[in-house]
Amino acid sequence: MTSDPDLVTRRARLLGPNVPTFYDPPLHIVRGEGVWLWDAAGRRYLDAYNNVPHVGHCHPRVVEAIARQAAQLNTHTRYLHEVILDYAEALTARLGHDLSQVIMVCTGSEANDIALRMAEAVTGARGIVATDNTYHGNTTAVAALSTRRPPIGGRPDHVRLVPAPDALAPLGGSRDAQGAAFAAHVAAAIADLKAAGHGFAGLMLCPAFANEGLPDPGPGFLDDTVAVVRGAGGLILADEVQPGFGRLGTHFWGHEALGFAPDVVTLGKPMANGHPVGAVVARPQVMAAFREAFGYFNTFGGNPVSCAAAMATLRVIEDEGLQENARVVGDHLLGLLRGLSHPALADIRGMGLFAALEFHPDHAATCAAAVEGLARRGVLTGRVGRAQHILKIRPPMPFSRGNAAQLVETLEGVLGGLE
């Protein structure tokens, strides 16, 4: 592993304190291609973590689309332009449930911020429910839902957090009981919000519960909760930033895998392969209520270059069969991972090209050591979970069976050296 002390010092001087980096020492990455990254010393790393380069680092079709459009025109959406409309048609063709109108933004945080305001506009209420180990972005509104760093002065009174589903300690005491138990917590939170005078606007969740550690509660898990939310007049806001665009293999979207119909879908990170693009997709009546209640314009959201990058990314997913690749390679990867053994490992699970190795919570240090050990051996992963005790695998979508074998072989060697 390489790290430039001068860059670390310069970074602290120019960017300020506590700006996070991955790995110790931090990597100085200078190039990417496909599922690979290279550092300044020329060492190659297998990227088993980054979902932003969804179709692979520096995919030539996405690069070409960006360059071609940038050489022709880039401006805001107050002029008429076909590219945003072409992309909106292609994107919404991939969605059902009358999710047919789009706002283009630059980040998932912006998208989730708008989704909250959509729920307010439709219901006339402010109360919002989210899970208690989630992350939905870094605007003031959505940061109030995130749990790692509560807002200064405490969480706003119009926010309620409910226990997230859990693979090892399921709500209600069993996997079968977990759906009803989750719905009961949501119902209690809604009642509390209404009693406090906030009313109920909606429930926001990631359909894969990615930051909760990918517990994979299974199809139908949300059925009781959907009934509770609908009965209370609220909206269901699905944050598809991590599970969307085919990553789960069996389904293009996380809400499809769970089997529910959201009112709003939010998108971000992977949709333009690293170009800063996000989106909100909503039912027409939801969009109309938002547009009536809020004056909203985003200077960079939906610009022609961003839309060209997003369109190219979507076409590559389709043309290269990357959803099917996620299913096939993901199944193979999960099978290999389940052959691993270590006293600190509690569970191994996955959906498509998204896998989690959960260590016992009191072994978070072992999980951290595994991530660092993998990086030293040229494989990049990350951590998630309440105690940061879950090793997270979320590679670019062209990940192959050979890449999976390299990852698991390397991980086996790392685990063998850990107590």
N, C-alpha and C positions, 0 to 999 in steps of 0.2 A: 504494500500500500504506500502511496506517496502523498505527501502534504507539504505545501510550501509555507514555511513559517512567516515569510514576508507577506504572503497573501492573507494569512490569518490575521496578522497585525494590521495590515491595511484595511481589511474588512471591518475589524472592530473600530478603527479610527473613523471610517467613512460611513458605516451603516449603524453604528451604535452597539450597545451591549445586548446580549441574549438573543441574537439573531441565530436561529437554529441551523445546524448542519447535520448531515448524516455521518455516522461512523467516527471512530476515534483512532487515529487522527482523521480529520475530514479529507475526503477525496478531492483531487483537482482534476475534474473531468473536462476533456477538451474535444471529444468527438463521439458520435453515436451512429450506429447503422443497424437496422433490424432489432434484434434482441441484445445487441452488444454495445458496451460503452468502453472508451479508452481513456486512461489518465495521461497526465503530462509526460510520464516516463515511458509511455507506449504499452503499458500493461492493459490487457483486455479483461473485461468483467462481464459475466452473464447477468443481464438485468432480469431479475425475477420479482421486481417490486413495482416498477413505474407503469401506472395505467394511463398517464398523459399521452405518451407516444403509442396510442392504441393500436395502430396498424404497423408499428415498428418505427424506431428512431429514423428520422430523415427519409421517410418513404419517398421515392423519386416522383411519384404521381402527385403527392401533396406539395412537395417542393416546387414542382413545375407549375401547378395550379396557382400557387401563391405568387410566383415570379411573373407568370403571364398576366395575371390580373393587376398586380402592382405596377406593371409597365404600361397598363392601359388606363386605369382609373381607380382611385380610391377616395370615397367621400362618404358623407352621412346619408341617412335614409329620408331626408326631406326633399331629395330629388327622386324621381322615379327611376327604378333600376330593376332589371329582370332577375339578377342573381339571387337576391334575397327571396323573391317569390318562387323561383325554381327550387331553391333549397327547402323553403317552407312546404311546398307541395311534396317533395321527396321525403321529408322527415315525417310529415303527418300521415303519409301513406303507410308508414310503419306503425302507426298507432290506431287503436280503435276507440270505442267509448265516446265518440264525438269530440275527441281531442284534436281540434282542427284549426286552431288559430295560435299564432306564435308571436312572442316578443323575443328578439335577439338581444343579448347582452354580452358582456365580456368575461364574466366569471360565474361559477356556481353560487358564490355568495350573493351576487346581485340577483340571480334567478330566484334564490330562496327568499330574499328580502321582498321581491315582488309577489311571490306566492303568498306570503303572510298578508300582504296588503290586499291581494285578491280575496282572501278569506274574509278579511274585515269588510271589504266593499260589498260582498254578497250578503253577509249576515248582519252587518251593522254592529257587530260585537268585536271585542279585542282578545278574548280568552283563547289561548293556544295551548295545546298539549303536545309533548314530545317525550321520547324515552330518556332515561336517566344516565345513559352512557353514550350519548350521541354527539355528532359534530355536523353542523349544517352551514358553516361559513363564518366570516369575520366582520360583517357589518354589525352595527350596534343591535339591530333587531334580532338577527339570527344568532349572534354570539350569546345572547341571553338564553338560548336553548342548549348551548354547549356546556359541558360539565367540567372540563379539565381546569378552566380558570373562570370561576364565577365573576360576574360583573362587580365593579367597585360599588359598594353600597348595598350589595345583595341582588338577588334575582328579582326582576320586576314582578309585581303582584299578579299581573295578568298571565303569567306563565306557570304551568304545572308540569312536572316531570314524573313519569310513571315508570315502574320497574321494567327493564327490557327483558325480552326472552333470553333464556340461558340454556346452553347445551347440557351443562353438568348439574345445575341446580334449577331445573325448570320451574316456572311459576306454577303454583297449585300442586306441586309435589310430583308431577309426572309429565311426560311429553303429551299424553292425551289430554290432560287437564289444562295445559298451558294456555291454549287459545282462549278458553272461557275465563281463566284467571286474569289474563292480560286485559280482556274486555271489561272485566269488573273494575280493574284499576282505572281504566280510561273513563268508565261511567262515574266513578267516585270523583275523579279529577274534574269532570264536566260539572257535576253537581256543586262542587266546591267553588268553581269559577262563577257559576250562576249565583250562588249564595253571596259571593263577594261583590256582586254587581258588575262583573266584567262581561257576562254572557259567554257564549262559546262560538268561536270562529272556525276552528279546525284542528285537525291532527296532522302533524308533519312527521314523516318517518322515512328511513331508507329501507326499501323492500328487501334488501339482503341483510339488514342490520350489520353493515360492514364494520363500523367503528365499535359495535358491541361484540365483535369477535366472530362474526359469521356463524351464528348458532344454528342456521338452517332449520327453522321450525316446521317447514313443510307446507304443501298446498292446503288451503283452507284455514290456516292458522288465524287469519284476520277476519274470517266470516262473521264471528260474533261481534268483533270490534266495529266492523263496517256497519252493522245493524245499529249499534249504539250511536255511532257518529251521525248516521243518517237520521235516526230518530230524534237526535238533539238538534238537528238543523245545521250541522257543521259540514265543512269540506274536508276531503282527504287529499293531502298534499304529498306526492311521492317524489322523493329526492333520488333520482336515477343517476347521479353523478358517478357513482362507483359501479353499480351492477348493470347499467344500461349498455346498449350497442353490442349485444351478443355475448358479453363476457360470461354469462352463466351457462352458455352452451345449449341447453335445452330450450331456452327462450331468449328473445331479443331484449326483453325488459324484465326487470325484477318484479314488477307488479303482475306481469303475466305468470311468472313462476309461482307467486303466492295465490293468484287467481282472484284478484279484486280489480275494481274499476275506479281509478282515481279521478278527481275533478281537475287536478292540476299536476303536471309532470315538470320537474326541473332537471336541467342538463348542464354539464360543464366539462371539466377536465378533458375527457378523451374525444370529444365530438369533432375536434379539428386537428387532432394529432399534435397538440402542443401549441398551436396558435391560440391566443386568448379569446375563446368563444364560449358562450353559454346561451341557454335559451329557457324560456317558459312556454309550455304548451298547455292550452286550456280549452274548455268547452266554450262555445260562443257566448252563452249567457254569462259565464264567469268573466270573460274578457270584456264584455259590454259593461258590466257592473264596475270593473276596475277602471276602464277608460272614462266612465262617467264620474267616478269619485276622485280620481287622481290625474293630475297632469304629468305625464311621464314621457321623457325623451332621453335617449342614450346616444351621445355623440358618436361613439365608436361601435356600439352594438349594431350588428347587421351591415357593417360596411362591406363593399364588394370583395375585398381581399379575404376577410374573415369568412364570408359565405362561400367563396371559392374553395378555401381550405376545408370547410366543413363538408361541402359537396363531394370533394375528392375523397375525403376520408370515408364517407358513407358508401361511395361507389367501390372503394377498395375492399371494404368489409364484405360487400356483396360479391364482387368479381373474384375475390381470392378465397371465398368460402370460409371466412374467419370465424363465424359463429359455429359452424360444424367442426372446425379445427379446435375451437375451445371445448366442445363437447368430447371429441375423441381424445385429444391430448390431455384434457382435464381428467377424464376417467382413468387414463393410463397413469398420470401423475399421482392421483389419489391412491391408486393401487400400490404404487411404489412407496409412497409415504407411509401407508399403513403397514408396511413391512419393517418400519423403524421401531426401535425399542430403546427406552431410557427410563430410569426410575422416576424422573421428574415429569415425564410426559403423561398428561391426563386424557387427551382426546385428539384425534386427527379427523378432520372433516373438510369438505370442499364442494363447490358447485362450479363446474366448468373450469376456467382458468382463474380460479379464486379459491385459495386453500388456507386453512388455519391449523396450526399445531399448538394446542393449548397445553401449557405447562401448569402444574398446580400453582395456585396463586402465591403461595409462599416460596415459589421458585422463580420469581420474576427475574432475579439476577442470573439464573441459568439461561432463561430465554434471551436476555441481553447479551450474555456471553456467546450464545449460539449465533446471533445476528452478527456480532463483531468477528467471530471466528470464520463465518462464511465469507464476509467481506475480505478478510485477510487471504482467503483462498480463492478469491475471484468470483464470488457469487453474491449478488446484492438482494437483500430482503429487508423486512422492517418488523415493527412491533405494534400491537394494538391491545385493547382490553382494559378493564378497570385498573388492573395493577401493571399494565404493560407487560402482561405475562403470556401473550399469544403471538406466536411467530406468524407473520402475514406474508403470503405469497400471492402476487398479483401482477404477473408479467405482461409485456406486450403480447398482443393476440397472435402473432406468427410463431410463438413458442412451439417447439417441436418435441417429439418423443425423445430425440437425442438430447435436447436441452433439459427435459425433465429428468432423464437418467443422470446427466451431469450434476444437476441440482441435488438429487437425492443421494447420489454417491458422495458428494462433497459434504452434505449434511450428516450422513452416517459417520464420516470421518471426524467431523467436528464434535458430534454428540459422544463419540467414543472417548474423547479427551476431556469430557466435562463430568464433574461429580454430580 
